[in-house]
Amino acid sequence: MSQIIIKMERPFVEELFARYKTQIGNDFLGYRNHVYRTITYTMHFLGNAKEHERLVEAAFVYHDIGLWTDHELAYLEPSEAVALADNQKLGLGFDPDLLRGAIHWHHKIFPYTGPHQEIIEACRKADWIDASKGMLRKGLGKNVIAEVENAFPNLGFHNTLLRLAKDYGGSTLIGGIKVTRGIVKW
């Protein structure tokens, strides 16, 4: 694979985030950097194909948003609903099945096969890299992951997920079980 391209500014991402920044609150910068890291990995897997960039950006802005908009640990469907509503309301023009699929399957354990496979699978791999803090590398070198993480520091994002599991689930253990049952796909 070629060298990874890191874009420090993504105006479309910031435009979409503007509607939710207050709702996400103190968790915003950590989530924002998670989104930038996953977009960077996904675009790398897609050969930085410009025609996929806006869709990938939108999918990742919305992929976990249900944690804050709906206060749900099973947040995939709420995240999909917010993305699809904005897609229609804002006239973004994305294929609803592709947008929904990129969000719905991003926690799938095994490779995704089906409609829009190339994009959905790239999104899935990217999120697993970041969710595992680079322990799962999906073909990327440690140095590449470190470069992306240095550009977009974690800023407590993974701790936020643990806190939300506890807050919404009553305890970290119960919340963790609810998250796993609600979002992990086989």
C-alpha positions as CSV (number, residue, x, y, z in Angstrom):
1,M,0.0,0.0,0.0
2,S,1.1,3.5,-0.6
3,Q,1.9,6.0,2.1
4,I,-1.1,7.1,4.1
5,I,-2.6,10.6,3.4
6,I,-3.6,12.5,6.5
7,K,-6.0,15.4,6.0
8,M,-5.9,17.6,9.1
9,E,-9.0,19.6,7.9
10,R,-12.2,18.2,6.6
11,P,-14.8,21.0,6.1
12,F,-17.7,18.6,5.3
13,V,-17.1,16.7,8.6
14,E,-17.1,19.9,10.5
15,E,-20.3,21.1,8.8
16,L,-22.1,17.9,9.8
17,F,-20.7,17.9,13.3
18,A,-21.8,21.5,13.9
19,R,-25.4,20.3,14.5
20,Y,-24.3,17.9,17.3
21,K,-21.3,19.5,18.9
22,T,-23.2,20.9,21.9
23,Q,-25.1,17.6,22.3
24,I,-21.8,15.6,22.3
25,G,-20.4,18.2,24.8
26,N,-17.1,17.4,26.5
27,D,-16.8,14.2,24.5
28,F,-16.6,16.1,21.2
29,L,-12.9,16.4,20.7
30,G,-12.2,12.7,21.5
31,Y,-15.1,11.6,19.2
32,R,-14.0,14.0,16.5
33,N,-10.5,12.6,16.5
34,H,-11.8,9.1,16.4
35,V,-13.8,10.1,13.3
36,Y,-10.8,11.6,11.6
37,R,-8.7,8.5,12.3
38,T,-11.3,6.1,11.0
39,I,-11.8,8.3,7.9
40,T,-8.1,8.4,7.3
41,Y,-7.8,4.6,7.5
42,T,-10.9,4.0,5.4
43,M,-9.7,6.3,2.6
44,H,-6.4,4.6,2.6
45,F,-8.1,1.2,2.1
46,L,-10.1,2.8,-0.7
47,G,-7.0,4.1,-2.4
48,N,-8.1,7.7,-1.5
49,A,-10.8,7.5,-4.2
50,K,-12.2,11.0,-4.2
51,E,-15.7,9.7,-5.2
52,H,-16.1,7.9,-1.8
53,E,-14.7,10.6,0.4
54,R,-17.9,12.5,1.3
55,L,-19.9,9.3,2.0
56,V,-17.1,8.0,4.2
57,E,-16.9,11.3,6.1
58,A,-20.7,11.3,6.7
59,A,-20.8,7.7,7.7
60,F,-18.2,8.2,10.4
61,V,-19.6,11.5,11.7
62,Y,-22.8,9.5,12.3
63,H,-21.5,6.0,13.1
64,D,-21.6,6.3,16.9
65,I,-23.7,9.5,17.3
66,G,-26.6,7.5,18.8
67,L,-24.6,7.4,22.0
68,W,-25.2,11.1,22.5
69,T,-28.4,11.7,20.5
70,D,-30.4,8.8,22.0
71,H,-28.3,7.8,25.0
72,E,-28.3,4.2,23.9
73,L,-25.7,1.5,24.2
74,A,-27.3,-0.3,21.3
75,Y,-26.6,2.7,19.2
76,L,-26.3,1.4,15.7
77,E,-30.0,1.8,14.7
78,P,-30.3,5.2,16.4
79,S,-27.1,6.3,14.6
80,E,-28.5,5.1,11.3
81,A,-31.8,6.9,11.9
82,V,-30.0,10.2,12.6
83,A,-27.8,9.8,9.5
84,L,-30.7,8.9,7.2
85,A,-32.8,11.8,8.5
86,D,-30.0,14.3,7.9
87,N,-29.3,12.7,4.5
88,Q,-32.9,13.5,3.5
89,K,-33.3,16.8,5.4
90,L,-30.0,18.3,4.2
91,G,-30.3,16.9,0.7
92,L,-26.9,15.2,1.0
93,G,-27.8,12.7,-1.8
94,F,-26.1,9.6,-0.4
95,D,-27.5,6.2,-1.3
96,P,-29.5,5.4,1.9
97,D,-28.6,1.7,1.8
98,L,-24.9,2.4,1.5
99,L,-25.0,5.0,4.3
100,R,-27.0,2.7,6.6
101,G,-24.7,-0.3,5.7
102,A,-21.5,1.6,6.5
103,I,-22.9,2.4,10.0
104,H,-24.7,-0.9,10.6
105,W,-21.8,-3.2,9.8
106,H,-18.9,-1.2,11.3
107,H,-18.6,-3.5,14.3
108,K,-18.9,-6.8,12.3
109,I,-16.3,-9.3,13.5
110,F,-15.9,-11.1,10.2
111,P,-15.4,-9.5,6.8
112,Y,-18.5,-8.0,5.3
113,T,-19.7,-9.4,2.0
114,G,-22.7,-8.0,0.3
115,P,-23.9,-4.9,-1.4
116,H,-21.4,-2.0,-1.4
117,Q,-18.7,-4.4,0.0
118,E,-15.7,-2.4,-0.9
119,I,-16.7,0.7,1.1
120,I,-18.5,-1.1,4.0
121,E,-15.5,-3.4,4.4
122,A,-13.1,-0.5,4.4
123,C,-15.1,1.2,7.1
124,R,-15.3,-1.9,9.2
125,K,-11.6,-2.5,9.1
126,A,-10.9,1.1,9.9
127,D,-13.1,1.1,13.0
128,W,-11.6,-2.1,14.3
129,I,-8.1,-0.6,14.0
130,D,-9.2,2.4,16.0
131,A,-11.4,0.6,18.5
132,S,-8.6,-1.8,19.3
133,K,-6.1,1.1,19.6
134,G,-4.1,-0.4,16.8
135,M,-3.8,-3.9,18.3
136,L,-5.8,-5.1,15.2
137,R,-3.9,-3.5,12.3
138,K,-5.8,-4.9,9.3
139,G,-2.7,-4.9,7.1
140,L,-1.4,-1.5,8.2
141,G,2.0,-1.1,9.8
142,K,2.5,0.0,13.4
143,N,4.3,3.1,12.1
144,V,1.3,4.1,9.9
145,I,-1.1,3.7,12.8
146,A,1.2,5.7,15.1
147,E,1.4,8.5,12.5
148,V,-2.4,8.7,12.3
149,E,-2.7,8.6,16.1
150,N,-0.1,11.3,16.5
151,A,-2.0,13.5,14.1
152,F,-5.3,12.9,15.9
153,P,-4.7,12.1,19.5
154,N,-7.1,9.9,21.4
155,L,-8.1,12.6,23.9
156,G,-9.8,10.0,26.2
157,F,-12.2,8.6,23.5
158,H,-11.9,5.0,24.7
159,N,-12.4,6.2,28.3
160,T,-15.5,8.0,27.2
161,L,-16.9,4.7,25.8
162,L,-16.2,3.1,29.2
163,R,-17.9,5.9,31.1
164,L,-20.9,5.9,28.8
165,A,-21.2,2.1,29.3
166,K,-21.3,2.7,33.0
167,D,-23.6,5.7,32.9
168,Y,-26.2,4.1,30.5
169,G,-25.8,0.5,31.7
170,G,-25.6,1.1,35.5
171,S,-22.1,-0.4,35.7
172,T,-19.2,-0.9,33.4
173,L,-19.8,-4.7,33.3
174,I,-23.5,-4.5,32.6
175,G,-23.0,-1.6,30.2
176,G,-20.2,-3.5,28.4
177,I,-22.5,-6.5,28.0
178,K,-25.3,-4.3,26.6
179,V,-22.9,-2.6,24.2
180,T,-21.6,-5.9,23.0
181,R,-25.0,-7.5,22.5
182,G,-26.3,-4.3,20.8
183,I,-23.6,-3.5,18.4
184,V,-21.3,-6.5,17.6
185,K,-22.3,-8.3,14.4
186,W,-21.0,-11.6,13.2
